[in-house]
Amino acid sequence: MTSRLIQRHDHFFKRLLDQPGAAGALIRERLPEEVARQLSPEDPVLEHGSFVDRELQEYRTDRLYRTRTLTGGAAFIYALLEHKAWPEPRIGLQLLGYEVKIWQWWVQREGRDADGRLKPLPPILPLVVYHGEAEWRIPLDFAAGMELGDEMLRPYLLDFRYSLADLGRIDGASLSREKVLRVGLLILKHGSRRGDLYELLVKLGRAALAIGFDDLVALVRYLIAEPNEINAAVLRDALTEIVPGQEARIMSIAAEQWKAEGKAEGKADLLLRQLRRRFGAVPESTLERVLGAPDGDLDEWAENILDAPSLDAVFTGRRAN
């Protein structure tokens, strides 16, 4: 069966960075060390909205984070996921356009102090995350893409540098020290290309197991929560090849971890969140059905999610054994 493990890179990347600690880890680990040291150790704050042009949203996804420097000044981290199979030669020019949009947005909202005086522009630190197969060979300096003619011109030209995380060139164990981010980046690295679903699962599972057993469990939890075309039988078969005799245990641990997420939420709210992650948008009729259901039905439907091939099957299928 030919398919992808990730159907929507934009949704996956945003959900990944929304996990507690993930955005902060990405920033600390993928910005240059001398830059990261100048930033506050507190977790960055997400600014909602996108600065990517509509026609390019098929190929890239962005997240803007607000943080502070050690001296207390405001700063922004602009994280851009480039999910094309090849590097973008004009990425520097496009990043410049996004930075200008961010500054214009900031100026309109908070460009003056309480006395009406202009405030200095905050620094913006661009970070590109790329998971295509081809190696990224585009210069990281904007001015390197210009035809200078004479190096004496360089001090008078606009220039900036962006940071790059080329996932294909990073060893799995080195993707991140934070497990949630490490496993998510591992899925982007190995599981975002089209191919035989079983072979993709085996390849990805072995990469996770090479890091550790807990990473393999976390991988399975990701996959059962992510909207995709994986059914439980194919996932079990892949686990059987990777860890013979332990597939049922891994599936069980992953399922329990997934159910435990958001435990503070009500059962209906948790079930709806899991349905959206597994199957995408939930119709209004399903929303009303879940919100008005008794606990017993909610428990049964939550178990059905793991094996159900479709949203309708969650409510018509028999309870998994």
C-alpha atoms as one frame of an Amber mdcrd trajectory, in Angstrom:
protein
   0.000   0.000   0.000   1.525   3.323  -1.136   0.772   6.309   1.047   2.211
   8.838   3.488   2.395   8.615   7.256   1.749  12.369   7.434  -1.135  13.731
   5.391  -0.849  17.392   6.424   2.654  18.600   7.243   1.362  21.983   8.378
  -1.013  20.505  10.963   1.594  17.994  12.141   4.315  20.613  12.624   1.991
  22.960  14.495   0.738  20.186  16.795   4.319  19.091  17.394   5.453  22.557
  18.457   2.322  22.955  20.582   3.465  20.055  22.776   4.821  21.294  26.137
   8.524  22.099  25.876   8.831  21.335  22.143   9.089  24.890  20.796  11.564
  25.914  23.494  13.722  22.860  22.797  13.720  23.502  19.051  14.829  27.086
  19.585  17.514  26.294  22.153  18.950  23.377  20.182  18.752  24.662  16.597
  19.736  28.304  16.944  23.509  28.898  17.137  24.700  28.287  20.683  25.989
  31.846  21.089  22.545  33.167  20.081  20.547  30.756  22.254  22.653  31.752
  25.281  21.437  35.341  24.925  17.761  34.361  25.142  15.610  33.945  28.233
  15.396  30.326  29.502  11.618  30.701  29.787   9.451  28.977  27.178   8.699
  31.186  24.163   5.154  32.480  23.655   3.353  31.643  20.422   2.002  34.547
  18.379  -0.982  33.282  16.396  -1.188  33.834  12.661   0.894  33.090   9.567
   3.111  35.273   7.387   3.483  32.783   4.539   1.869  33.802   1.258  -1.283
  31.786   0.542   0.094  30.272  -2.680   3.111  28.898  -0.796   1.266  27.384
   2.169   1.270  23.985   0.423   5.044  23.946   0.733   5.803  25.644   4.029
   4.392  26.255   7.474   5.439  28.948   9.933   5.291  29.712  13.636   6.236
  33.022  15.265   7.401  32.990  18.894   7.990  35.892  21.252  10.810  35.668
  23.745  13.158  38.009  25.580  16.890  38.511  25.652  18.839  38.231  28.894
  18.884  42.023  29.058  15.067  42.100  28.975  14.524  43.249  25.402  11.865
  41.708  23.158  12.893  39.273  20.430  11.080  37.008  17.971  11.914  33.554
  16.672  10.448  32.817  13.255  10.312  29.028  12.695   9.618  27.973   9.108
   9.007  24.355   8.084  10.067  23.849   4.464   8.306  20.666   3.351   9.261
  20.548  -0.283  11.469  17.680  -1.476  14.165  20.100  -2.639  15.800  23.242
  -1.209  14.365  26.632  -2.172  17.062  28.779  -3.881  15.244  32.051  -3.035
  14.579  31.204   0.597  16.618  34.217   1.765  14.482  36.629  -0.230  11.303
  34.977   1.030  12.495  35.089   4.637  13.246  38.785   4.201   9.667  39.322
   3.049   8.300  37.476   6.079  10.515  39.496   8.435   9.249  42.763   6.937
   5.653  41.558   7.427   6.417  40.695  11.054   7.957  44.115  11.728   4.993
  45.859  10.094   2.624  43.773  12.223   4.637  44.650  15.355   4.795  48.368
  14.517   1.015  48.571  14.203   0.453  46.769  17.501   3.203  48.023  19.799
   5.635  50.211  17.877   5.330  53.143  20.306   5.784  53.450  24.060   3.261
  54.923  26.501   4.442  58.450  25.632   4.011  57.909  21.889   7.721  57.640
  21.122   8.950  55.154  18.530  10.377  51.965  20.018  13.380  50.227  18.418
  12.496  47.294  16.184  12.855  43.914  17.913  15.320  41.390  16.477  13.859
  38.504  14.458  15.828  35.239  14.358  14.768  32.997  11.435  15.006  29.214
  11.794  14.308  26.943   8.799  13.407  23.277   9.422  13.839  21.198   6.250
  13.127  17.496   5.753  13.510  16.980   1.999  15.733  14.237   0.609  18.139
  16.517  -1.269  20.870  18.087   0.854  20.414  21.792   1.574  23.228  23.632
  -0.204  21.703  27.117  -0.303  23.865  29.767   1.455  22.630  30.737   4.914
  23.652  34.370   4.381  21.293  36.565   2.385  24.065  38.593   0.707  25.734
  35.373  -0.499  22.947  35.119  -3.076  23.860  38.485  -4.622  26.305  39.136
  -7.440  28.644  41.496  -5.613  31.241  42.107  -8.280  33.453  43.756  -5.685
  33.689  42.685  -2.031  34.042  46.342  -1.093  30.294  46.652  -1.674  29.403
  44.111   1.023  29.319  46.533   4.016  26.724  48.605   2.162  24.388  45.751
   1.305  21.467  44.326   3.242  22.456  41.055   4.868  21.223  38.631   7.525
  21.777  34.992   8.415  19.177  32.315   9.079  19.617  29.071  11.009  18.935
  25.704   9.398  17.901  22.281  10.736  18.382  19.896   7.784  16.757  16.819
   9.340  18.053  14.426   6.679  21.614  15.179   7.745  21.008  14.838  11.527
  21.340  11.476  13.292  18.075  10.320  14.897  19.362  10.428  18.462  20.692
  13.956  17.892  17.432  15.444  16.615  16.589  16.710  20.099  17.189  16.027
  23.773  13.422  16.403  24.354  11.659  13.111  23.555   8.439  14.637  22.278
  10.341  16.834  19.816  12.869  14.114  18.933  10.196  11.623  17.915   8.181
  14.250  16.047  11.241  15.318  14.038  12.059  11.659  13.433   8.613  11.216
  11.851   9.193  14.274   9.669  12.608  12.926   8.682  11.553   9.387   7.702
   7.796   9.315   7.439   6.778  12.290   5.337   7.588  10.829   1.919   5.303
   8.671  -0.180   6.083   4.953  -0.254   4.953   1.505   0.838   3.223   2.062
   4.173   4.497  -1.126   5.795   8.095  -0.467   4.727   7.869   3.125   5.948
   6.614   1.949   9.341   9.388  -0.615   9.681  12.058   1.925   8.704  10.693
   4.551  11.058  10.162   2.069  13.897  13.718   0.789  13.666  15.042   4.347
  13.690  13.029   5.044  16.860  14.110   1.794  18.543  17.758   2.611  17.787
  17.311   5.632  20.066  15.435   3.713  22.771  12.381   1.609  23.625  10.530
   4.628  25.005  11.014   6.424  21.690   9.418   3.500  19.853   6.417   3.648
  22.197   6.183   7.419  21.719   6.329   6.896  17.960   3.373   4.492  18.053
   1.424   6.964  20.201   2.069   9.684  17.624   0.935   7.451  14.761  -2.356
   6.379  16.314  -3.169  10.024  17.083  -2.170  11.462  13.699  -4.786  11.561
  10.914  -3.391   9.065   8.376  -4.196   5.859   6.504  -2.588   3.465   8.990
  -4.793   0.721  10.392  -3.975  -1.215  13.524  -3.203  -4.471  11.670  -0.472
  -2.901   9.501   1.034  -1.167  12.523   1.047  -4.440  14.499   2.665  -6.297
  11.585   5.423  -3.689  11.385   6.015  -3.905  15.131   6.172  -7.696  14.884
   9.068  -7.366  12.461  10.821  -4.747  14.583  10.294  -6.266  18.056   8.880
  -9.814  17.675   6.628 -10.790  20.573   6.377  -7.271  22.004   3.956  -5.704
  19.517   0.842  -6.148  21.702   2.604  -4.667  24.736   3.816  -1.628  22.787
   0.389  -1.012  21.275  -1.195  -1.264  24.713   1.272   1.137  26.380   0.942
   3.644  23.531  -2.858   3.461  23.639  -2.927   4.045  27.400  -0.573   7.018
  27.071  -2.748   8.478  24.348  -5.921   8.066  26.396  -4.192   9.622  29.400
  -3.382  12.800  27.460  -5.620  15.586  28.541  -6.903  13.545  31.482  -8.023
  16.721  33.181 -10.426  17.319  30.317 -13.925  15.839  30.350 -14.361  12.518
  28.549 -16.390  14.070  25.754 -13.843  16.855  25.164 -10.967  14.358  25.179
 -12.778  12.039  22.757 -13.453  14.916  20.356  -9.804  15.953  20.467  -8.729
  12.392  19.685 -11.276  12.109  16.861  -9.964  15.301  15.271  -6.362  14.158
  15.528  -7.205  10.739  14.098  -9.699  11.680  11.346  -9.567  15.465  10.901
 -12.674  17.685  11.016 -15.647  16.383  13.033 -19.163  17.060  11.634 -21.659
  18.984  13.741 -23.870  15.901  14.059 -20.964  13.909  15.539 -20.131  16.765
  17.894 -23.675  16.785  19.254 -23.714  12.991  19.559 -20.505  12.916  21.599
 -21.439  15.805  23.869 -24.770  14.155  24.701 -23.483  10.585  25.165 -23.336
   8.673  28.503 -19.968   7.651  29.971 -20.296   4.044  28.826 -20.613   5.020
  25.174 -17.724   7.478  25.472 -15.469   4.755  26.901 -16.420   2.317  24.121
 -15.893   4.848  21.355 -12.499   5.816  22.820 -11.402   2.170  22.537 -12.816
   1.842  19.016 -10.664   4.734  17.753  -7.516   2.607  17.691  -8.877   0.066
  15.191 -11.549   2.058  13.349 -10.654   2.724   9.680 -13.042   5.696   9.492
 -14.898   8.180  11.682 -18.218   6.337  11.198 -16.630   3.046  12.245 -15.791
   4.504  15.665 -19.507   4.611  16.446 -20.591   1.416  14.630 -17.643  -0.870
  15.301 -17.512  -3.362  18.128 -15.399  -2.655  21.162 -11.768  -3.688  20.622
 -10.696  -6.728  22.631
